[in-house]
Amino acid sequence: MVKVPNFTIKATGKQVPAIGFGSGTAWRLQKWGQMDEDKGHELIVELIDQVKTAIDVGFRHIDVAEAYFTHREVGEGIKASGIARGELFITDKWSPGVFKSTKSKGPKESIAKTLKELQLEYIDLYLLHSPQANEGEISTENAWLELEELYRNGTVKQIGVSNFSVGWLERVNKVATVKPMVNQIEFHAYLQEPTPGIVDYCKKNDILIEAYSPLAPITKGRPGLLDDILPELAAKYGKDENQILLRWVYQQGILPLTTSSKAQRLRDSLDIFTFELEDEDVKRITDVGNKNGRVQGFKPFWPEP
């Protein structure tokens, strides 16, 4: 089994496995089609098995969110893995009231249900999923202050945000006594600056960046300018194109989140820590990716503050 390195959350010194398994979008869409918000939904056995498989092959960082509607499956998958709780790093996100079933009054109201569904006593990292307030019921600032309270009482061990721009981070920082520790954003070779200045701002302020959709140049961006370069680099390093892109993200000092239903593909994702891209190849992907133009799979639905 590949030894996965860690990133460090500067504010707490906590070590975070440098790649995460995502339990989100594809399953969320399936849930939307079958959910009855009054009666709930049947567990998706395939997702339970997928979470267990990810842990079995070596993933120790699991990413989930209230808006994915997959807490119960993730909890069952963790339980089925038999891995001790202390060996896992679980990231969850409180979701402002975008959907009826997530319209809690704030993170403090949601966390009890979340922990019950995940069958956990605490969350390692709890994020605000977006800066949009809950339709007036709670402001972004007050939602953040609730995260601080959960952090202080030990219910969550680290706190952060997702999809936040520099402007929104600065708005939160005006009221924060505990600063955001993580910002989870869409980041890949065709979207290296999702919002102006965000990557530099996070690095200068010791905010760890987590990247969702790191494989978008392949999954959403074809045809694109990297189409000829990625096979060439895959041959050079004896890896596949997915591994090249994940490794490129990691070498930016950014933590990639990925997923797959196939055990071998998950193993391949962990194998990115067995090689290193040469500086000239990192630069080549960066430069060509920037010339391609933005490929964005998730369009923000909130205005700047």
MIGUTOR-428008 format. One record per atom (N, C-alpha, C): residue number from 1; residue in one letter; atom name; x negated, z, y negated. Coordinates in steps of 0.2 Angstrom, whole numbers. Layout:
BEGIN
NUM,A,CA,X,Z,Y
...
// end
This chain:
BEGIN
1,M,N,-4,0,6
1,M,CA,0,0,0
1,M,C,-4,0,-6
2,V,N,-3,-4,-11
2,V,CA,-7,-5,-17
2,V,C,-6,1,-21
3,K,N,-12,4,-24
3,K,CA,-12,10,-28
3,K,C,-10,7,-35
4,V,N,-4,9,-38
4,V,CA,-1,7,-44
4,V,C,-4,12,-50
5,P,N,-8,9,-55
5,P,CA,-10,13,-60
5,P,C,-5,16,-65
6,N,N,-6,20,-69
6,N,CA,-1,23,-74
6,N,C,-3,21,-81
7,F,N,3,22,-85
7,F,CA,2,22,-92
7,F,C,3,30,-94
8,T,N,1,32,-100
8,T,CA,2,39,-102
8,T,C,7,39,-108
9,I,N,12,43,-108
9,I,CA,16,44,-113
9,I,C,12,49,-118
10,K,N,10,47,-124
10,K,CA,5,51,-128
10,K,C,8,58,-130
11,A,N,15,58,-131
11,A,CA,18,64,-134
11,A,C,18,70,-129
12,T,N,18,68,-122
12,T,CA,19,73,-117
12,T,C,13,73,-112
13,G,N,9,68,-112
13,G,CA,4,67,-107
13,G,C,6,65,-100
14,K,N,13,64,-100
14,K,CA,16,62,-93
14,K,C,13,55,-91
15,Q,N,12,54,-85
15,Q,CA,9,48,-82
15,Q,C,15,44,-79
16,V,N,16,38,-81
16,V,CA,21,33,-79
16,V,C,19,27,-75
17,P,N,21,26,-69
17,P,CA,19,21,-65
17,P,C,20,14,-69
18,A,N,14,10,-69
18,A,CA,13,5,-74
18,A,C,18,-2,-72
19,I,N,22,-1,-67
19,I,CA,27,-6,-66
19,I,C,34,-3,-64
20,G,N,39,-6,-66
20,G,CA,46,-2,-64
20,G,C,50,-7,-61
21,F,N,55,-4,-56
21,F,CA,60,-8,-53
21,F,C,66,-8,-57
22,G,N,69,-13,-59
22,G,CA,75,-14,-62
22,G,C,81,-14,-58
23,S,N,87,-10,-59
23,S,CA,93,-11,-55
23,S,C,99,-13,-59
24,G,N,97,-18,-64
24,G,CA,102,-19,-69
24,G,C,106,-25,-69
25,T,N,105,-31,-73
25,T,CA,109,-36,-75
25,T,C,113,-39,-69
26,A,N,110,-42,-64
26,A,CA,113,-45,-59
26,A,C,119,-41,-56
27,W,N,117,-35,-54
27,W,CA,122,-31,-51
27,W,C,128,-29,-56
28,R,N,126,-28,-62
28,R,CA,131,-26,-67
28,R,C,136,-31,-68
29,L,N,134,-38,-68
29,L,CA,139,-43,-68
29,L,C,143,-43,-62
30,Q,N,141,-41,-56
30,Q,CA,145,-41,-50
30,Q,C,150,-35,-51
31,K,N,148,-30,-54
31,K,CA,152,-24,-55
31,K,C,158,-26,-60
32,W,N,156,-30,-65
32,W,CA,162,-32,-70
32,W,C,167,-35,-67
33,G,N,166,-39,-62
33,G,CA,171,-43,-58
33,G,C,175,-39,-54
34,Q,N,173,-33,-52
34,Q,CA,177,-29,-47
34,Q,C,179,-23,-49
35,M,N,177,-21,-55
35,M,CA,178,-14,-57
35,M,C,186,-13,-59
36,D,N,188,-7,-57
36,D,CA,195,-4,-59
36,D,C,193,2,-63
37,E,N,193,3,-69
37,E,CA,190,8,-73
37,E,C,194,15,-72
38,D,N,200,14,-69
38,D,CA,204,20,-67
38,D,C,202,22,-60
39,K,N,201,18,-55
39,K,CA,200,19,-48
39,K,C,193,19,-46
40,G,N,189,17,-51
40,G,CA,181,16,-49
40,G,C,180,10,-45
41,H,N,175,10,-41
41,H,CA,173,4,-37
41,H,C,169,6,-31
42,E,N,169,2,-26
42,E,CA,166,3,-20
42,E,C,158,2,-21
43,L,N,155,6,-17
43,L,CA,147,6,-18
43,L,C,145,-1,-15
44,I,N,140,-4,-19
44,I,CA,137,-10,-16
44,I,C,131,-9,-12
45,V,N,132,-10,-5
45,V,CA,127,-8,0
45,V,C,121,-11,-1
46,E,N,121,-18,-3
46,E,CA,115,-22,-4
46,E,C,111,-19,-9
47,L,N,114,-16,-15
47,L,CA,109,-13,-20
47,L,C,106,-6,-17
48,I,N,110,-2,-14
48,I,CA,107,4,-11
48,I,C,101,2,-7
49,D,N,102,-3,-2
49,D,CA,96,-5,2
49,D,C,90,-8,-2
50,Q,N,92,-12,-8
50,Q,CA,87,-14,-12
50,Q,C,83,-9,-15
51,V,N,86,-4,-18
51,V,CA,83,2,-21
51,V,C,78,5,-16
52,K,N,81,7,-10
52,K,CA,77,10,-4
52,K,C,71,5,-3
53,T,N,72,-1,-2
53,T,CA,66,-6,0
53,T,C,61,-5,-6
54,A,N,63,-6,-12
54,A,CA,58,-5,-18
54,A,C,54,1,-17
55,I,N,57,7,-15
55,I,CA,53,13,-15
55,I,C,49,13,-8
56,D,N,51,10,-3
56,D,CA,48,9,3
56,D,C,41,5,2
57,V,N,41,0,-2
57,V,CA,36,-4,-2
57,V,C,31,-2,-8
58,G,N,33,3,-12
58,G,CA,28,7,-16
58,G,C,30,8,-23
59,F,N,36,5,-25
59,F,CA,38,7,-32
59,F,C,40,14,-33
60,R,N,38,17,-38
60,R,CA,39,24,-40
60,R,C,43,25,-46
61,H,N,44,19,-50
61,H,CA,47,19,-56
61,H,C,53,15,-56
62,I,N,59,19,-57
62,I,CA,66,15,-56
62,I,C,69,16,-62
63,D,N,72,10,-65
63,D,CA,75,9,-71
63,D,C,82,8,-70
64,V,N,87,12,-73
64,V,CA,94,11,-73
64,V,C,97,12,-80
65,A,N,103,11,-80
65,A,CA,107,12,-87
65,A,C,114,13,-86
66,E,N,117,17,-90
66,E,CA,124,18,-90
66,E,C,128,12,-90
67,A,N,126,7,-94
67,A,CA,130,1,-94
67,A,C,129,-4,-88
68,Y,N,125,-2,-84
68,Y,CA,124,-6,-78
68,Y,C,129,-5,-72
69,F,N,132,1,-73
69,F,CA,137,4,-68
69,F,C,134,5,-61
70,T,N,127,6,-61
70,T,CA,124,6,-54
70,T,C,121,13,-52
71,H,N,123,18,-56
71,H,CA,120,25,-55
71,H,C,121,27,-48
72,R,N,127,26,-45
72,R,CA,129,29,-38
72,R,C,125,25,-33
73,E,N,124,19,-34
73,E,CA,120,15,-29
73,E,C,112,17,-29
74,V,N,110,18,-35
74,V,CA,103,20,-36
74,V,C,102,27,-33
75,G,N,107,31,-35
75,G,CA,106,38,-32
75,G,C,106,38,-24
76,E,N,110,34,-21
76,E,CA,110,33,-14
76,E,C,104,30,-11
77,G,N,101,25,-15
77,G,CA,95,22,-13
77,G,C,89,27,-13
78,I,N,89,31,-18
78,I,CA,84,36,-19
78,I,C,84,41,-13
79,K,N,90,43,-12
79,K,CA,91,48,-6
79,K,C,89,45,0
80,A,N,91,39,2
80,A,CA,89,36,8
80,A,C,82,35,9
81,S,N,78,34,3
81,S,CA,71,33,4
81,S,C,67,39,7
82,G,N,70,45,6
82,G,CA,67,51,8
82,G,C,61,53,4
83,I,N,59,50,-1
83,I,CA,54,51,-5
83,I,C,55,57,-10
84,A,N,50,62,-10
84,A,CA,51,68,-14
84,A,C,53,66,-22
85,R,N,57,70,-25
85,R,CA,59,69,-32
85,R,C,53,68,-36
86,G,N,48,73,-35
86,G,CA,42,73,-40
86,G,C,38,67,-39
87,E,N,39,63,-34
87,E,CA,35,57,-34
87,E,C,38,51,-37
88,L,N,44,52,-40
88,L,CA,48,46,-43
88,L,C,48,47,-51
89,F,N,48,42,-54
89,F,CA,49,42,-62
89,F,C,56,38,-63
90,I,N,61,41,-65
90,I,CA,67,38,-66
90,I,C,69,37,-74
91,T,N,70,31,-76
91,T,CA,72,30,-82
91,T,C,79,28,-83
92,D,N,83,31,-87
92,D,CA,90,30,-88
92,D,C,91,29,-96
93,K,N,97,26,-97
93,K,CA,99,24,-104
93,K,C,106,26,-106
94,W,N,107,30,-111
94,W,CA,113,31,-113
94,W,C,116,25,-117
95,S,N,122,22,-116
95,S,CA,124,16,-119
95,S,C,130,18,-124
96,P,N,129,16,-130
96,P,CA,134,16,-135
96,P,C,140,13,-132
97,G,N,146,14,-135
97,G,CA,153,12,-133
97,G,C,154,5,-133
98,V,N,150,1,-129
98,V,CA,151,-6,-128
98,V,C,157,-8,-123
99,F,N,157,-3,-118
99,F,CA,162,-4,-113
99,F,C,166,2,-113
100,K,N,173,1,-111
100,K,CA,177,7,-110
100,K,C,174,12,-106
101,S,N,171,11,-101
101,S,CA,169,16,-96
101,S,C,163,20,-99
102,T,N,160,17,-104
102,T,CA,154,21,-106
102,T,C,155,24,-113
103,K,N,161,24,-115
103,K,CA,163,27,-122
103,K,C,163,34,-122
104,S,N,157,38,-120
104,S,CA,157,45,-121
104,S,C,156,46,-129
105,K,N,156,52,-130
105,K,CA,155,54,-137
105,K,C,148,55,-139
106,G,N,143,54,-134
106,G,CA,136,54,-135
106,G,C,132,56,-129
107,P,N,126,56,-129
107,P,CA,122,57,-123
107,P,C,123,64,-120
108,K,N,124,69,-124
108,K,CA,126,76,-120
108,K,C,132,75,-116
109,E,N,137,72,-118
109,E,CA,143,71,-114
109,E,C,142,67,-108
110,S,N,138,62,-108
110,S,CA,136,57,-103
110,S,C,132,60,-97
111,I,N,127,65,-99
111,I,CA,122,66,-95
111,I,C,124,70,-88
112,A,N,129,74,-89
112,A,CA,132,78,-83
112,A,C,134,73,-78
113,K,N,138,68,-80
113,K,CA,141,63,-75
113,K,C,135,59,-72
114,T,N,130,57,-77
114,T,CA,124,53,-74
114,T,C,120,57,-69
115,L,N,119,63,-70
115,L,CA,115,67,-65
115,L,C,119,67,-59
116,K,N,125,68,-59
116,K,CA,129,69,-53
116,K,C,129,63,-49
117,E,N,130,57,-52
117,E,CA,130,50,-49
117,E,C,123,49,-46
118,L,N,118,50,-50
118,L,CA,111,49,-47
118,L,C,109,54,-42
119,Q,N,113,60,-41
119,Q,CA,111,65,-37
119,Q,C,104,68,-39
120,L,N,103,69,-45
120,L,CA,97,72,-48
120,L,C,98,78,-52
121,E,N,93,82,-53
121,E,CA,93,87,-58
121,E,C,91,86,-65
122,Y,N,87,81,-65
122,Y,CA,84,79,-72
122,Y,C,82,72,-72
123,I,N,81,69,-78
123,I,CA,79,62,-79
123,I,C,72,62,-82
124,D,N,68,58,-80
124,D,CA,61,58,-82
124,D,C,61,55,-89
125,L,N,65,50,-91
125,L,CA,65,46,-97
125,L,C,72,44,-99
126,Y,N,74,46,-104
126,Y,CA,81,45,-106
126,Y,C,81,41,-113
127,L,N,84,35,-113
127,L,CA,83,31,-119
127,L,C,90,29,-122
128,L,N,90,28,-129
128,L,CA,96,25,-132
128,L,C,96,18,-131
129,H,N,101,15,-127
129,H,CA,101,8,-125
129,H,C,100,3,-131
130,S,N,103,5,-136
130,S,CA,103,1,-142
130,S,C,104,5,-148
131,P,N,103,2,-154
131,P,CA,104,6,-160
131,P,C,111,6,-163
132,Q,N,116,3,-159
132,Q,CA,122,2,-162
132,Q,C,126,9,-160
133,A,N,129,12,-165
133,A,CA,133,18,-164
133,A,C,139,17,-160
134,N,N,142,22,-158
134,N,CA,148,22,-153
134,N,C,154,21,-157
135,E,N,155,16,-160
135,E,CA,161,14,-164
135,E,C,163,19,-169
136,G,N,158,22,-172
136,G,CA,160,27,-177
136,G,C,160,35,-174
137,E,N,160,35,-168
137,E,CA,161,42,-165
137,E,C,155,46,-166
138,I,N,149,43,-165
138,I,CA,143,46,-166
138,I,C,138,41,-169
139,S,N,134,43,-174
139,S,CA,129,39,-177
139,S,C,123,38,-173
140,T,N,119,33,-174
140,T,CA,112,32,-170
140,T,C,108,39,-171
141,E,N,108,41,-178
141,E,CA,104,47,-179
141,E,C,106,53,-175
142,N,N,113,54,-175
142,N,CA,115,60,-171
142,N,C,114,59,-164
143,A,N,115,53,-161
143,A,CA,114,52,-154
143,A,C,106,53,-153
144,W,N,102,52,-157
144,W,CA,95,54,-156
144,W,C,94,61,-156
145,L,N,97,65,-160
145,L,CA,97,72,-161
145,L,C,99,75,-154
146,E,N,104,72,-151
146,E,CA,107,74,-145
146,E,C,101,73,-139
147,L,N,98,68,-140
147,L,CA,92,67,-135
147,L,C,87,72,-136
148,E,N,86,74,-142
148,E,CA,81,79,-143
148,E,C,83,86,-140
149,E,N,89,87,-140
149,E,CA,92,94,-138
149,E,C,91,93,-130
150,L,N,93,88,-127
150,L,CA,92,87,-120
150,L,C,85,88,-118
151,Y,N,80,85,-122
151,Y,CA,73,86,-121
151,Y,C,71,93,-121
152,R,N,73,96,-126
152,R,CA,71,103,-127
152,R,C,73,108,-121
153,N,N,79,106,-118
153,N,CA,82,111,-113
153,N,C,79,108,-106
154,G,N,76,103,-106
154,G,CA,73,101,-99
154,G,C,77,96,-95
155,T,N,83,95,-98
155,T,CA,87,90,-94
155,T,C,84,83,-93
156,V,N,80,81,-98
156,V,CA,77,75,-98
156,V,C,69,77,-100
157,K,N,65,73,-98
157,K,CA,58,75,-99
157,K,C,54,71,-104
158,Q,N,57,65,-105
158,Q,CA,54,61,-111
158,Q,C,60,58,-114
159,I,N,59,56,-120
159,I,CA,65,52,-124
159,I,C,62,46,-127
160,G,N,67,41,-128
160,G,CA,65,35,-132
160,G,C,71,31,-133
161,V,N,69,24,-134
161,V,CA,74,20,-137
161,V,C,74,13,-133
162,S,N,78,9,-134
162,S,CA,78,2,-131
162,S,C,81,-3,-136
163,N,N,78,-9,-137
163,N,CA,80,-14,-141
163,N,C,80,-12,-149
164,F,N,76,-7,-150
164,F,CA,75,-5,-157
164,F,C,70,-9,-161
165,S,N,71,-11,-167
165,S,CA,67,-15,-172
165,S,C,63,-9,-176
166,V,N,58,-12,-179
166,V,CA,54,-7,-184
166,V,C,59,-3,-188
167,G,N,64,-7,-191
167,G,CA,69,-4,-196
167,G,C,73,2,-193
168,W,N,75,1,-187
168,W,CA,79,6,-183
168,W,C,75,12,-181
169,L,N,68,10,-179
169,L,CA,64,16,-177
169,L,C,63,20,-183
170,E,N,62,17,-189
170,E,CA,60,21,-195
170,E,C,66,25,-197
171,R,N,72,22,-196
171,R,CA,78,26,-198
171,R,C,79,32,-194
172,V,N,78,31,-187
172,V,CA,78,37,-183
172,V,C,73,42,-185
173,N,N,67,40,-186
173,N,CA,61,44,-188
173,N,C,63,49,-194
174,K,N,67,47,-198
174,K,CA,69,51,-204
174,K,C,72,57,-202
175,V,N,76,57,-197
175,V,CA,79,63,-195
175,V,C,76,67,-189
176,A,N,71,63,-185
176,A,CA,68,66,-179
176,A,C,63,71,-180
177,T,N,64,76,-176
177,T,CA,58,81,-175
177,T,C,54,80,-169
178,V,N,57,76,-164
178,V,CA,53,73,-159
178,V,C,54,66,-159
179,K,N,48,62,-160
179,K,CA,48,55,-161
179,K,C,49,51,-155
180,P,N,52,45,-155
180,P,CA,53,41,-149
180,P,C,46,40,-146
181,M,N,46,41,-139
181,M,CA,40,40,-135
181,M,C,40,33,-132
182,V,N,45,30,-131
182,V,CA,45,23,-128
182,V,C,50,19,-131
183,N,N,49,12,-131
183,N,CA,54,7,-134
183,N,C,54,2,-128
184,Q,N,60,1,-125
184,Q,CA,60,-4,-120
184,Q,C,64,-11,-123
185,I,N,60,-16,-123
185,I,CA,62,-22,-127
185,I,C,61,-28,-122
186,E,N,64,-34,-124
186,E,CA,63,-40,-120
186,E,C,56,-42,-123
187,F,N,52,-44,-118
187,F,CA,45,-46,-120
187,F,C,42,-51,-114
188,H,N,40,-56,-116
188,H,CA,37,-61,-111
188,H,C,33,-66,-115
189,A,N,30,-71,-112
189,A,CA,25,-76,-115
189,A,C,29,-80,-120
190,Y,N,35,-81,-119
190,Y,CA,39,-85,-124
190,Y,C,43,-81,-129
191,L,N,42,-74,-129
191,L,CA,45,-70,-134
191,L,C,41,-64,-135
192,Q,N,35,-65,-138
192,Q,CA,30,-60,-139
192,Q,C,31,-56,-145
193,E,N,36,-57,-149
193,E,CA,38,-53,-155
193,E,C,45,-53,-156
194,P,N,49,-50,-152
194,P,CA,56,-50,-152
194,P,C,59,-49,-159
195,T,N,57,-44,-162
195,T,CA,58,-43,-169
195,T,C,52,-42,-173
196,P,N,52,-43,-180
196,P,CA,46,-44,-183
196,P,C,42,-37,-183
197,G,N,35,-38,-181
197,G,CA,31,-32,-181
197,G,C,32,-27,-176
198,I,N,36,-28,-171
198,I,CA,38,-22,-167
198,I,C,32,-20,-162
199,V,N,29,-25,-160
199,V,CA,23,-23,-155
199,V,C,18,-19,-158
200,D,N,15,-21,-164
200,D,CA,10,-18,-167
200,D,C,12,-11,-170
201,Y,N,19,-11,-172
201,Y,CA,21,-4,-174
201,Y,C,21,1,-169
202,C,N,24,-1,-163
202,C,CA,24,4,-157
202,C,C,17,6,-155
203,K,N,13,1,-155
203,K,CA,6,3,-153
203,K,C,2,8,-158
204,K,N,3,6,-164
204,K,CA,0,11,-169
204,K,C,4,18,-169
205,N,N,10,18,-167
205,N,CA,13,25,-167
205,N,C,14,28,-160
206,D,N,10,26,-156
206,D,CA,9,29,-149
206,D,C,16,28,-145
207,I,N,20,23,-146
207,I,CA,26,22,-143
207,I,C,25,17,-137
208,L,N,25,19,-131
208,L,CA,24,15,-125
208,L,C,30,9,-125
209,I,N,28,3,-124
209,I,CA,32,-3,-124
209,I,C,33,-4,-117
210,E,N,40,-5,-115
210,E,CA,42,-7,-108
210,E,C,45,-14,-109
211,A,N,43,-19,-105
211,A,CA,46,-25,-105
211,A,C,51,-27,-100
212,Y,N,57,-29,-102
212,Y,CA,62,-32,-98
212,Y,C,61,-40,-98
213,S,N,64,-43,-93
213,S,CA,63,-50,-93
213,S,C,56,-53,-94
214,P,N,51,-50,-90
214,P,CA,44,-52,-91
214,P,C,43,-59,-88
215,L,N,48,-61,-83
215,L,CA,47,-68,-80
215,L,C,51,-73,-83
216,A,N,54,-72,-89
216,A,CA,58,-77,-92
216,A,C,55,-84,-93
217,P,N,49,-85,-94
217,P,CA,46,-92,-94
217,P,C,48,-96,-88
218,I,N,48,-92,-82
218,I,CA,50,-96,-76
218,I,C,58,-96,-75
219,T,N,61,-90,-76
219,T,CA,68,-89,-74
219,T,C,73,-92,-79
220,K,N,71,-93,-85
220,K,CA,75,-95,-91
220,K,C,72,-101,-95
221,G,N,65,-101,-94
221,G,CA,61,-105,-99
221,G,C,59,-112,-97
222,R,N,62,-115,-92
222,R,CA,59,-121,-89
222,R,C,64,-127,-91
223,P,N,62,-132,-93
223,P,CA,55,-134,-94
223,P,C,52,-131,-100
224,G,N,45,-129,-100
224,G,CA,42,-126,-105
224,G,C,34,-128,-105
225,L,N,31,-126,-110
225,L,CA,24,-128,-111
225,L,C,19,-124,-106
226,L,N,21,-119,-103
226,L,CA,17,-116,-98
226,L,C,18,-119,-91
227,D,N,22,-124,-90
227,D,CA,24,-126,-83
227,D,C,18,-129,-80
228,D,N,13,-132,-83
228,D,CA,7,-135,-80
228,D,C,2,-129,-80
229,I,N,2,-125,-84
229,I,CA,-4,-120,-84
229,I,C,-3,-115,-79
230,L,N,3,-112,-77
230,L,CA,4,-107,-73
230,L,C,2,-109,-65
231,P,N,4,-115,-63
231,P,CA,1,-117,-56
231,P,C,-6,-117,-56
232,E,N,-9,-119,-61
232,E,CA,-17,-120,-62
232,E,C,-20,-113,-61
233,L,N,-17,-108,-65
233,L,CA,-20,-101,-65
233,L,C,-18,-98,-58
234,A,N,-12,-99,-55
234,A,CA,-10,-96,-49
234,A,C,-16,-99,-43
235,A,N,-17,-105,-44
235,A,CA,-22,-108,-39
235,A,C,-29,-104,-40
236,K,N,-31,-103,-46
236,K,CA,-38,-100,-48
236,K,C,-38,-93,-45
237,Y,N,-33,-89,-46
237,Y,CA,-33,-82,-44
237,Y,C,-31,-81,-37
238,G,N,-28,-86,-34
238,G,CA,-25,-85,-27
238,G,C,-19,-81,-27
239,K,N,-15,-81,-33
239,K,CA,-9,-78,-34
239,K,C,-3,-82,-35
240,D,N,3,-80,-36
240,D,CA,9,-84,-37
240,D,C,10,-84,-45
241,E,N,14,-88,-47
241,E,CA,16,-89,-55
241,E,C,19,-82,-57
242,N,N,23,-79,-53
242,N,CA,26,-73,-56
242,N,C,21,-68,-57
243,Q,N,16,-67,-52
243,Q,CA,11,-62,-53
243,Q,C,7,-63,-59
244,I,N,5,-70,-60
244,I,CA,1,-71,-66
244,I,C,5,-69,-73
245,L,N,11,-70,-73
245,L,CA,15,-68,-79
245,L,C,16,-60,-80
246,L,N,17,-57,-74
246,L,CA,17,-50,-74
246,L,C,10,-47,-76
247,R,N,5,-50,-73
247,R,CA,-2,-47,-75
247,R,C,-3,-48,-82
248,W,N,-1,-54,-85
248,W,CA,-2,-55,-92
248,W,C,1,-50,-96
249,V,N,8,-48,-95
249,V,CA,11,-43,-98
249,V,C,7,-36,-98
250,Y,N,5,-34,-92
250,Y,CA,1,-28,-91
250,Y,C,-5,-28,-95
251,Q,N,-8,-34,-95
251,Q,CA,-15,-34,-99
251,Q,C,-13,-34,-107
252,Q,N,-7,-34,-109
252,Q,CA,-6,-33,-116
252,Q,C,-5,-26,-117
253,G,N,-6,-21,-112
253,G,CA,-4,-14,-113
253,G,C,3,-13,-113
254,I,N,7,-17,-110
254,I,CA,14,-16,-110
254,I,C,16,-15,-102
255,L,N,21,-11,-101
255,L,CA,24,-10,-94
255,L,C,29,-15,-92
256,P,N,28,-19,-87
256,P,CA,33,-24,-85
256,P,C,39,-20,-81
257,L,N,45,-22,-81
257,L,CA,50,-21,-77
257,L,C,52,-27,-73
258,T,N,53,-27,-67
258,T,CA,55,-32,-63
258,T,C,59,-30,-57
259,T,N,62,-35,-54
259,T,CA,66,-34,-48
259,T,C,66,-40,-43
260,S,N,69,-39,-37
260,S,CA,70,-44,-32
260,S,C,74,-41,-26
261,S,N,77,-45,-23
261,S,CA,81,-43,-17
261,S,C,76,-44,-11
262,K,N,70,-47,-11
262,K,CA,66,-48,-6
262,K,C,60,-43,-6
263,A,N,59,-40,0
263,A,CA,54,-35,1
263,A,C,47,-38,-1
264,Q,N,46,-44,2
264,Q,CA,39,-47,0
264,Q,C,38,-49,-7
265,R,N,43,-51,-10
265,R,CA,43,-52,-18
265,R,C,41,-46,-21
266,L,N,44,-40,-19
266,L,CA,42,-34,-22
266,L,C,35,-32,-21
267,R,N,33,-33,-15
267,R,CA,26,-31,-13
267,R,C,21,-36,-18
268,D,N,23,-42,-18
268,D,CA,19,-46,-23
268,D,C,19,-44,-30
269,S,N,24,-41,-32
269,S,CA,24,-38,-39
269,S,C,19,-32,-40
270,L,N,19,-28,-35
270,L,CA,14,-23,-35
270,L,C,7,-25,-34
271,D,N,6,-31,-31
271,D,CA,-1,-34,-30
271,D,C,-4,-36,-37
272,I,N,-1,-36,-42
272,I,CA,-4,-38,-49
272,I,C,-10,-33,-51
273,F,N,-10,-28,-47
273,F,CA,-15,-23,-49
273,F,C,-22,-24,-45
274,T,N,-22,-29,-41
274,T,CA,-28,-31,-37
274,T,C,-32,-36,-40
275,F,N,-30,-39,-46
275,F,CA,-34,-44,-49
275,F,C,-34,-43,-57
276,E,N,-38,-47,-60
276,E,CA,-38,-46,-68
276,E,C,-39,-53,-70
277,L,N,-34,-55,-75
277,L,CA,-35,-61,-79
277,L,C,-41,-61,-83
278,E,N,-45,-66,-83
278,E,CA,-50,-67,-88
278,E,C,-48,-67,-95
279,D,N,-52,-65,-100
279,D,CA,-49,-65,-107
279,D,C,-47,-72,-109
280,E,N,-51,-77,-107
280,E,CA,-49,-84,-109
280,E,C,-42,-86,-107
281,D,N,-41,-84,-101
281,D,CA,-34,-85,-98
281,D,C,-28,-81,-101
282,V,N,-30,-75,-103
282,V,CA,-25,-71,-106
282,V,C,-23,-75,-113
283,K,N,-28,-77,-116
283,K,CA,-28,-80,-123
283,K,C,-24,-86,-122
284,R,N,-26,-90,-117
284,R,CA,-22,-97,-116
284,R,C,-15,-96,-115
285,I,N,-13,-91,-111
285,I,CA,-6,-90,-110
285,I,C,-2,-88,-117
286,T,N,-6,-83,-120
286,T,CA,-3,-81,-127
286,T,C,-2,-86,-131
287,D,N,-7,-90,-132
287,D,CA,-7,-96,-137
287,D,C,-2,-101,-136
288,V,N,-2,-103,-129
288,V,CA,3,-108,-127
288,V,C,10,-106,-127
289,G,N,11,-100,-125
289,G,CA,17,-96,-125
289,G,C,20,-96,-132
290,N,N,16,-94,-137
290,N,CA,18,-94,-144
290,N,C,20,-101,-147
291,K,N,17,-106,-144
291,K,CA,19,-113,-147
291,K,C,25,-116,-144
292,N,N,27,-113,-138
292,N,CA,33,-115,-135
292,N,C,40,-114,-139
293,G,N,40,-109,-143
293,G,CA,46,-107,-146
293,G,C,50,-102,-142
294,R,N,54,-98,-145
294,R,CA,57,-92,-142
294,R,C,62,-94,-136
295,V,N,61,-91,-131
295,V,CA,66,-91,-125
295,V,C,68,-84,-125
296,Q,N,75,-83,-126
296,Q,CA,77,-76,-127
296,Q,C,84,-76,-123
297,G,N,83,-71,-118
297,G,CA,89,-71,-113
297,G,C,94,-66,-115
298,F,N,92,-61,-120
298,F,CA,97,-56,-122
298,F,C,97,-56,-130
299,K,N,103,-58,-132
299,K,CA,103,-58,-140
299,K,C,106,-52,-143
300,P,N,102,-49,-147
300,P,CA,105,-42,-150
300,P,C,111,-43,-153
301,F,N,116,-38,-152
301,F,CA,122,-38,-155
301,F,C,123,-33,-161
302,W,N,117,-31,-164
302,W,CA,118,-26,-169
302,W,C,114,-29,-175
303,P,N,116,-27,-181
303,P,CA,112,-29,-187
303,P,C,106,-25,-189
304,E,N,102,-27,-193
304,E,CA,96,-23,-195
304,E,C,99,-17,-199
305,P,N,96,-11,-200
305,P,CA,99,-6,-204
305,P,C,98,-7,-211
// end
